[in-house]
């Protein structure tokens, strides 16, 4: 997903700016925190991936099956 964003012709990110994208066909929510080369991607929970930049900081987050995970948590949070 990240490669598609970078090839999309969008401008450079402003420092401190975060980009959020949702791919409805793949049902993936992507949060881009920092652009640049990646060192690793780590699955920290089922369907939750953290992208690590070369300097060791978090570059992005991916949530797979986003509708299921996020809607379920929102509904549970809203219950009295």
C-alpha positions as CSV (number, residue, x, y, z in Angstrom):
1,X,0.0,0.0,0.0
2,X,2.8,2.4,0.8
3,X,4.4,2.1,-2.6
4,X,1.2,3.1,-4.3
5,X,1.0,6.2,-2.1
6,X,4.5,7.3,-3.0
7,X,4.0,6.7,-6.7
8,X,0.7,8.6,-6.6
9,X,2.4,12.0,-7.2
10,X,1.6,13.4,-3.9
11,X,3.9,16.1,-2.4
12,X,6.3,15.5,0.4
13,X,5.0,15.3,3.9
14,X,5.4,18.2,6.2
15,X,7.3,17.3,9.4
16,X,4.8,16.3,12.0
17,X,2.1,15.6,9.5
18,X,0.4,12.2,9.5
19,X,-1.5,10.7,6.5
20,X,-4.3,8.2,6.8
21,X,-5.5,6.1,4.0
22,X,-8.1,3.4,3.7
23,X,-8.3,0.8,0.9
24,X,-11.9,-0.4,0.9
25,X,-11.2,-3.3,-1.5
26,X,-8.4,-4.7,0.7
27,X,-10.0,-3.5,3.9
28,X,-6.7,-2.0,5.1
29,X,-6.2,1.2,7.1
30,X,-2.8,2.7,6.7
31,X,-1.4,5.4,8.8
32,X,1.8,7.0,7.4
33,X,3.8,8.7,10.2
34,X,7.1,9.2,8.5
35,X,8.2,8.8,4.8
36,X,11.5,7.2,4.0
37,X,13.2,3.8,3.6
38,X,12.0,1.0,5.8
39,X,14.1,-1.4,7.8
40,X,11.4,-3.9,8.9
41,X,7.7,-4.5,9.2
42,X,6.6,-6.3,12.4
43,X,3.2,-7.9,13.1
44,X,2.6,-6.9,16.7
45,X,-1.0,-8.4,17.0
46,X,-3.4,-10.2,14.6
47,X,-3.8,-7.9,11.6
48,X,-1.8,-5.1,13.1
49,X,1.6,-4.3,11.5
50,X,4.2,-1.6,12.5
51,X,6.6,-0.4,9.9
52,X,10.0,0.5,11.3
53,X,12.2,3.1,9.5
54,X,15.9,2.8,9.1
55,X,16.5,5.0,12.1
56,X,14.4,2.6,14.3
57,X,11.4,4.9,14.7
58,X,7.8,4.0,13.7
59,X,7.1,5.0,10.1
60,X,3.7,3.6,9.7
61,X,0.9,1.3,10.9
62,X,-1.3,-1.0,8.9
63,X,-4.6,-2.5,10.2
64,X,-5.9,-5.4,8.2
65,X,-9.6,-6.3,8.3
66,X,-10.0,-2.7,9.5
67,X,-13.7,-2.6,9.4
68,X,-14.0,-5.6,11.6
69,X,-11.4,-4.5,14.1
70,X,-12.3,-0.8,14.3
71,X,-16.1,-1.1,14.2
72,X,-16.0,-3.8,16.9
73,X,-13.9,-1.6,19.2
74,X,-16.0,1.5,18.5
75,X,-19.2,-0.4,19.4
76,X,-17.7,-1.9,22.5
77,X,-16.4,1.5,23.6
78,X,-19.8,3.1,23.1
79,X,-21.6,0.6,25.3
80,X,-22.7,2.1,28.6
